[in-house]
Amino acid sequence: MSFKDKVVWITGASSGIGKAVALALSTQGAKLIISSRNTEKLEEVKILCANPDMVKILQVDLDDYHHLDKLIQEAISLFNGIDILINNGGISQRSLAIDTGITIDTQVFKTNYFGTVALSKALLPYFVAKKSGHFVVVTSVVGKIGTPLRSSYSASKHALHGFFDSLRAEIHDANIAVTLICPGFVNTDVSKNALTADGTPQNTMDKGTANGLSPDYFAKRMLKAIARKKQEAVIGGKLEVLAVYLKRFLPRVLAKVIRKLDVT
């Protein structure tokens, strides 16, 4: 699949993976709708794009998921259609479960799960009516395995896998694809912005994140998976990919490894 002239809507496009994907798609001639809460940062991303005249900005707050359906017609009108929705917006978490209040769990799910699902459900009737479309969901390797200090985050990503795997089966005959992208460590600000036990950002970068894949390299591999309409793609370092296979074939071994793992 070529991305030239495809209309791609990206959430969480103001930084990190979303920004890198937007820049990569722009070089391939895609028409972009970039979204996040921070329109100033979105303007900066637009300027950096190869074809800024083919980039539209649409502010989206995934936490306000009860009203996301009102954005659909506005989004469609920007380029008279939408071909691909890349659900990339989200937030991470770094704290022990015993220290983490339920309000933090709720906040993480509100953004990562309910916001993503609400936006996708709102767009779904449009895809069904035109008998084509592609949902792309950026989850995480911890959407496949659970690691310490990320209980709420991991749970929200596991939930996305459950929802979109089910949705894929339901909409297969409507010619609508679903691709789950599972990043390992990527060098972005995700750990800096992660919520701690009291709800404040961690404001420091994890070692794994600092040593992770570059966003630009990750974006190239992610776009290859989307172009091939893969159902799922794990993109990360050797250890993260190995962990996914251990979970499937040697779960007891993985459990022992994770207990000793330095995930800070």
C-alpha positions as CSV (number, residue, x, y, z in Angstrom):
1,M,0.0,0.0,0.0
2,S,1.2,3.5,-0.9
3,F,0.6,6.3,1.5
4,K,0.5,8.9,-1.3
5,D,-2.7,11.0,-1.2
6,K,-4.0,8.8,1.7
7,V,-5.7,10.8,4.4
8,V,-4.2,9.8,7.7
9,W,-5.4,11.0,11.1
10,I,-2.8,10.8,13.9
11,T,-3.5,11.3,17.6
12,G,-0.7,12.1,20.0
13,A,1.1,13.8,17.1
14,S,2.7,16.6,19.0
15,S,5.8,14.7,20.1
16,G,7.5,11.3,20.2
17,I,6.3,8.5,18.0
18,G,3.3,10.5,16.7
19,K,5.5,13.3,15.5
20,A,8.0,11.0,13.9
21,V,5.2,9.1,12.1
22,A,3.7,12.4,10.9
23,L,7.0,13.6,9.4
24,A,7.7,10.2,7.8
25,L,4.2,10.1,6.2
26,S,4.6,13.6,4.9
27,T,7.6,12.7,2.9
28,Q,5.5,9.9,1.3
29,G,2.9,12.3,0.1
30,A,0.1,11.6,2.7
31,K,-2.5,14.1,3.7
32,L,-2.3,14.5,7.4
33,I,-4.7,15.4,10.2
34,I,-2.5,15.8,13.3
35,S,-4.1,15.9,16.8
36,S,-3.3,16.3,20.4
37,R,-4.2,18.7,23.2
38,N,-1.3,21.0,22.5
39,T,-1.9,23.0,19.3
40,E,1.2,25.0,19.6
41,K,3.4,21.9,19.4
42,L,1.2,20.7,16.5
43,E,2.0,23.9,14.6
44,E,5.7,23.1,15.1
45,V,5.2,19.6,13.7
46,K,3.3,21.0,10.7
47,I,6.2,23.4,9.9
48,L,8.7,20.5,10.0
49,C,6.6,18.3,7.6
50,A,7.8,17.9,4.0
51,N,4.4,19.1,2.7
52,P,2.9,21.4,5.4
53,D,0.2,22.5,3.0
54,M,-1.1,19.0,3.2
55,V,-1.3,19.0,7.0
56,K,-4.3,20.0,9.0
57,I,-4.5,20.5,12.8
58,L,-7.4,19.3,14.8
59,Q,-7.3,19.6,18.6
60,V,-8.3,16.4,20.4
61,D,-8.5,15.7,24.1
62,L,-8.8,11.9,24.6
63,D,-9.9,12.4,28.2
64,D,-13.0,14.1,27.0
65,Y,-14.1,10.8,25.4
66,H,-17.9,11.4,25.8
67,H,-17.7,14.2,23.1
68,L,-15.2,12.8,20.6
69,D,-18.0,11.8,18.2
70,K,-18.6,15.5,17.5
71,L,-15.1,15.7,15.9
72,I,-15.7,13.1,13.2
73,Q,-17.5,15.2,10.7
74,E,-15.0,18.1,11.2
75,A,-12.1,15.6,10.7
76,I,-13.7,14.2,7.5
77,S,-14.4,17.6,6.1
78,L,-10.7,18.6,6.3
79,F,-9.7,16.5,3.3
80,N,-13.1,15.2,2.3
81,G,-12.4,11.8,3.8
82,I,-10.3,9.6,6.1
83,D,-8.4,6.5,5.1
84,I,-6.4,5.6,8.2
85,L,-6.7,6.5,11.9
86,I,-3.5,6.1,13.9
87,N,-4.5,5.9,17.6
88,N,-1.2,7.0,19.2
89,G,-2.2,9.3,22.0
90,G,-1.8,8.1,25.5
91,I,0.0,8.3,28.9
92,S,2.3,6.0,30.9
93,Q,2.6,5.3,34.6
94,R,5.5,4.5,36.9
95,S,4.7,3.4,40.5
96,L,4.1,0.3,42.5
97,A,0.6,-1.0,42.5
98,I,0.4,-0.9,46.3
99,D,1.2,2.8,46.2
100,T,-1.0,3.8,43.3
101,G,-4.5,5.2,44.1
102,I,-7.4,4.0,42.0
103,T,-7.7,7.5,40.6
104,I,-4.4,7.0,38.8
105,D,-5.7,3.7,37.3
106,T,-8.8,5.6,36.2
107,Q,-6.9,8.4,34.6
108,V,-4.6,6.0,32.7
109,F,-7.6,4.0,31.4
110,K,-9.5,7.2,30.6
111,T,-6.8,8.4,28.2
112,N,-5.3,5.1,26.9
113,Y,-8.4,2.9,26.6
114,F,-11.6,4.9,26.7
115,G,-10.4,7.8,24.6
116,T,-8.9,5.5,22.0
117,V,-12.0,3.3,21.8
118,A,-14.4,6.2,21.8
119,L,-12.7,7.9,18.9
120,S,-12.5,4.6,16.9
121,K,-16.1,3.8,17.6
122,A,-17.1,7.3,16.5
123,L,-15.2,6.9,13.2
124,L,-16.3,3.2,12.6
125,P,-19.7,4.0,11.0
126,Y,-17.9,6.1,8.4
127,F,-15.5,3.3,7.5
128,V,-18.4,0.8,7.4
129,A,-20.4,3.0,5.0
130,K,-17.5,3.4,2.6
131,K,-16.5,-0.2,3.0
132,S,-12.8,0.6,3.6
133,G,-10.6,1.9,6.4
134,H,-7.7,1.1,8.6
135,F,-7.4,1.4,12.4
136,V,-3.9,1.5,13.7
137,V,-3.4,1.3,17.5
138,V,0.0,2.0,19.2
139,T,-0.1,-0.2,22.3
140,S,3.1,-1.5,23.9
141,V,5.2,-4.6,24.5
142,V,3.7,-4.3,28.0
143,G,0.3,-4.8,26.3
144,K,1.6,-8.4,25.8
145,I,3.5,-8.8,29.1
146,G,3.3,-7.1,32.5
147,T,6.4,-5.5,34.2
148,P,6.9,-3.8,37.6
149,L,5.9,-0.2,38.1
150,R,3.6,-0.2,35.1
151,S,0.5,-2.1,36.4
152,S,-2.1,0.5,35.3
153,Y,-0.3,1.3,32.0
154,S,0.1,-2.4,31.2
155,A,-3.5,-3.1,32.0
156,S,-4.7,-0.3,29.7
157,K,-2.6,-1.6,26.8
158,H,-3.8,-5.2,27.4
159,A,-7.4,-3.9,27.2
160,L,-6.7,-2.3,23.8
161,H,-5.5,-5.7,22.5
162,G,-8.7,-7.3,23.7
163,F,-11.0,-4.7,22.2
164,F,-9.3,-4.3,18.8
165,D,-8.7,-8.1,18.3
166,S,-12.5,-8.5,18.8
167,L,-13.2,-5.5,16.5
168,R,-11.0,-6.9,13.8
169,A,-13.1,-10.1,13.7
170,E,-16.3,-8.1,13.5
171,I,-15.4,-5.8,10.7
172,H,-13.3,-8.1,8.5
173,D,-16.0,-8.5,5.9
174,A,-16.4,-4.7,5.7
175,N,-12.9,-4.5,4.3
176,I,-11.6,-2.6,7.4
177,A,-8.1,-3.5,8.7
178,V,-6.8,-3.4,12.3
179,T,-3.1,-3.2,13.0
180,L,-1.7,-3.3,16.6
181,I,1.8,-1.8,16.9
182,C,3.6,-2.9,20.0
183,P,6.7,-0.7,20.8
184,G,9.5,-1.8,23.0
185,F,11.7,1.0,24.3
186,V,11.7,4.1,22.1
187,N,13.7,7.2,23.0
188,T,10.8,9.6,23.6
189,D,9.5,11.6,26.6
190,V,7.0,8.9,27.5
191,S,8.8,8.0,30.8
192,K,9.3,11.7,31.7
193,N,5.5,12.3,31.4
194,A,4.5,9.1,33.1
195,L,2.2,9.5,36.1
196,T,3.6,8.5,39.5
197,A,1.7,7.3,42.5
198,D,0.4,10.8,43.4
199,G,-0.5,11.7,39.8
200,T,2.5,14.0,39.2
201,P,4.8,13.4,36.2
202,Q,7.9,11.3,36.8
203,N,10.1,14.0,35.1
204,T,13.0,11.6,34.6
205,M,13.8,9.3,31.7
206,D,14.1,5.6,32.3
207,K,17.4,4.0,31.3
208,G,15.6,1.6,28.9
209,T,13.8,4.5,27.2
210,A,17.0,6.5,26.9
211,N,18.7,3.6,25.2
212,G,15.7,2.8,23.1
213,L,15.1,3.0,19.3
214,S,15.1,6.4,17.7
215,P,11.6,7.7,16.9
216,D,12.6,8.1,13.2
217,Y,13.8,4.5,12.9
218,F,10.7,3.2,14.8
219,A,8.4,5.2,12.5
220,K,9.9,3.7,9.4
221,R,9.3,0.1,10.7
222,M,5.8,1.0,11.9
223,L,4.8,2.4,8.5
224,K,6.1,-0.8,6.8
225,A,3.8,-2.8,9.1
226,I,0.8,-0.5,8.3
227,A,1.5,-0.7,4.6
228,R,1.4,-4.5,4.8
229,K,-1.8,-4.3,6.9
230,K,-0.2,-6.6,9.5
231,Q,-2.5,-7.6,12.3
232,E,0.2,-7.0,14.9
233,A,3.9,-5.9,14.9
234,V,6.3,-5.9,17.8
235,I,9.0,-3.3,17.2
236,G,11.8,-3.0,19.7
237,G,15.2,-4.2,20.8
238,K,16.2,-7.9,20.9
239,L,15.3,-8.3,24.6
240,E,11.8,-6.8,24.2
241,V,11.0,-9.0,21.2
242,L,12.4,-12.1,23.1
243,A,10.2,-11.3,26.1
244,V,7.1,-11.6,23.9
245,Y,8.2,-15.0,22.6
246,L,9.0,-16.2,26.2
247,K,5.6,-15.1,27.3
248,R,4.0,-17.3,24.7
249,F,6.3,-20.4,24.9
250,L,8.0,-20.2,28.3
251,P,5.9,-18.1,30.6
252,R,7.4,-19.4,33.8
253,V,10.9,-18.5,32.6
254,L,9.7,-15.0,31.7
255,A,8.1,-14.5,35.1
256,K,11.5,-15.2,36.8
257,V,13.3,-12.9,34.5
258,I,10.8,-10.1,35.0
259,R,11.1,-10.4,38.8
260,K,14.8,-9.7,38.5
261,L,14.6,-7.1,35.8
262,D,15.7,-3.5,36.3
263,V,12.8,-1.6,34.6
264,T,13.7,1.8,35.9
